[in-house]
Amino acid sequence: MTATSRTAPKIVEFDVKRSLLETFAINERANQKLLESLSDGAWHASPPSGKSRTIAGIACHIHNVRLMWLGAADKSAKLSAKLDDEKSSRKDAMEALSASAKLVQQLLEKGLRDQAGKVPTFKPDVVALTGYLIAHD
């Protein structure tokens, strides 16, 4: 190959919006993988200190907080019911988390379409909301 026949590598522009959405999707896949890999006994097992939530409680809480933000952002949204960690199975939680993640993804997409990156009732912007949700999970 001669120096004149070489082509420059194609430069792909970084798409921060796509990357932000993919980051949230990766977080949800990690949630699902974690719950999928649990033994049945771990779902309602008491935490070692006895002063925290069970894994069932944590998973249900994540879903319920997502519903809180979704409801605050759109009062007319038709949302699924909150989960009760005492009554919800691991399968229930996985399905609910998957559904709430899809709705959150739509909310993030809406914030990304907003010129200022605003998401109703959350300050400062869609990037901060994404960071908050991932850190909360």
C-alpha positions in Angstrom: 0.0 0.0 0.0 1.4 3.4 -1.0 1.1 6.6 1.0 -1.3 7.9 -1.7 -3.6 5.0 -1.6 -4.2 5.0 2.1 -7.5 6.4 3.3 -8.0 8.4 6.5 -9.9 6.6 9.2 -13.6 7.6 9.3 -14.3 10.0 12.2 -17.5 9.2 14.0 -19.0 12.1 15.8 -19.8 11.3 19.5 -23.5 11.3 20.1 -23.9 12.3 23.8 -27.7 11.9 23.7 -27.5 8.3 22.4 -24.7 7.6 24.9 -26.7 8.9 27.8 -29.7 6.7 26.9 -27.4 3.7 26.4 -25.8 4.3 29.8 -29.2 4.1 31.5 -30.1 0.9 29.5 -26.8 -0.7 30.6 -27.7 0.1 34.2 -31.1 -1.6 33.8 -29.5 -4.7 32.1 -27.2 -4.9 35.2 -30.2 -4.7 37.5 -31.9 -7.5 35.6 -28.7 -9.6 35.5 -28.2 -9.2 39.3 -31.8 -10.2 40.1 -31.7 -13.1 37.6 -28.6 -14.5 39.2 -30.0 -14.5 42.8 -30.8 -17.7 44.6 -34.4 -18.0 45.7 -33.3 -17.9 49.3 -31.5 -14.6 48.8 -34.7 -12.7 47.6 -36.2 -12.2 51.1 -33.1 -13.0 53.2 -32.5 -10.6 56.0 -29.4 -8.4 55.5 -26.4 -9.3 57.7 -26.9 -6.2 59.9 -30.6 -6.7 60.1 -31.0 -2.9 59.7 -31.5 -2.5 56.0 -33.8 -3.6 53.2 -33.9 -7.1 51.8 -33.0 -7.5 48.2 -36.7 -7.7 47.5 -37.2 -4.4 49.3 -34.4 -2.8 47.4 -35.7 -3.9 44.0 -39.2 -2.8 44.8 -38.0 0.5 46.2 -36.1 1.2 42.9 -39.2 0.6 40.9 -41.4 2.6 43.2 -39.0 5.6 43.1 -39.0 5.5 39.3 -42.8 5.6 39.5 -42.6 8.6 41.8 -40.4 10.6 39.3 -42.5 9.5 36.3 -45.7 10.5 38.0 -44.3 13.9 39.1 -43.1 14.5 35.5 -46.5 13.7 34.0 -49.5 13.7 36.2 -51.7 12.1 33.5 -49.3 9.2 33.0 -50.8 5.7 33.4 -48.3 4.0 35.6 -48.2 0.4 37.0 -48.9 -0.2 40.6 -46.2 0.1 43.2 -44.6 -3.1 44.4 -44.9 -4.4 47.9 -41.6 -6.2 48.8 -43.5 -8.6 51.1 -45.8 -9.8 48.3 -43.7 -9.4 45.1 -41.8 -12.2 43.6 -38.4 -11.8 41.9 -40.2 -12.3 38.6 -42.7 -9.6 39.5 -39.9 -7.2 40.3 -37.9 -7.9 37.2 -41.0 -7.3 35.0 -41.9 -4.2 36.8 -38.3 -2.8 36.7 -38.2 -3.5 33.0 -41.5 -1.7 32.4 -40.5 1.3 34.5 -37.1 1.5 32.8 -38.8 1.8 29.5 -41.0 4.6 30.7 -37.9 6.3 32.3 -36.1 5.9 28.9 -39.0 7.8 27.3 -38.8 10.5 29.9 -35.1 10.9 29.3 -35.7 11.0 25.6 -38.2 13.8 26.2 -35.6 15.7 28.3 -33.0 15.2 25.6 -35.3 16.7 23.0 -35.8 19.8 25.2 -33.4 22.5 24.1 -32.4 23.2 27.8 -32.4 19.5 28.7 -35.2 20.1 31.2 -37.3 17.3 32.7 -40.4 18.4 34.5 -40.0 18.6 38.3 -36.3 17.6 38.3 -33.5 20.1 38.5 -31.1 20.8 37.0 -31.5 18.7 33.8 -31.8 15.3 32.1 -28.1 14.5 32.6 -28.5 15.0 36.4 -31.7 12.9 36.4 -29.9 10.1 34.6 -27.0 10.3 37.1 -29.4 10.4 40.0 -31.4 7.3 38.8 -28.3 5.3 38.2 -26.8 6.2 41.6 -30.1 5.4 43.2 -30.3 2.0 41.6 
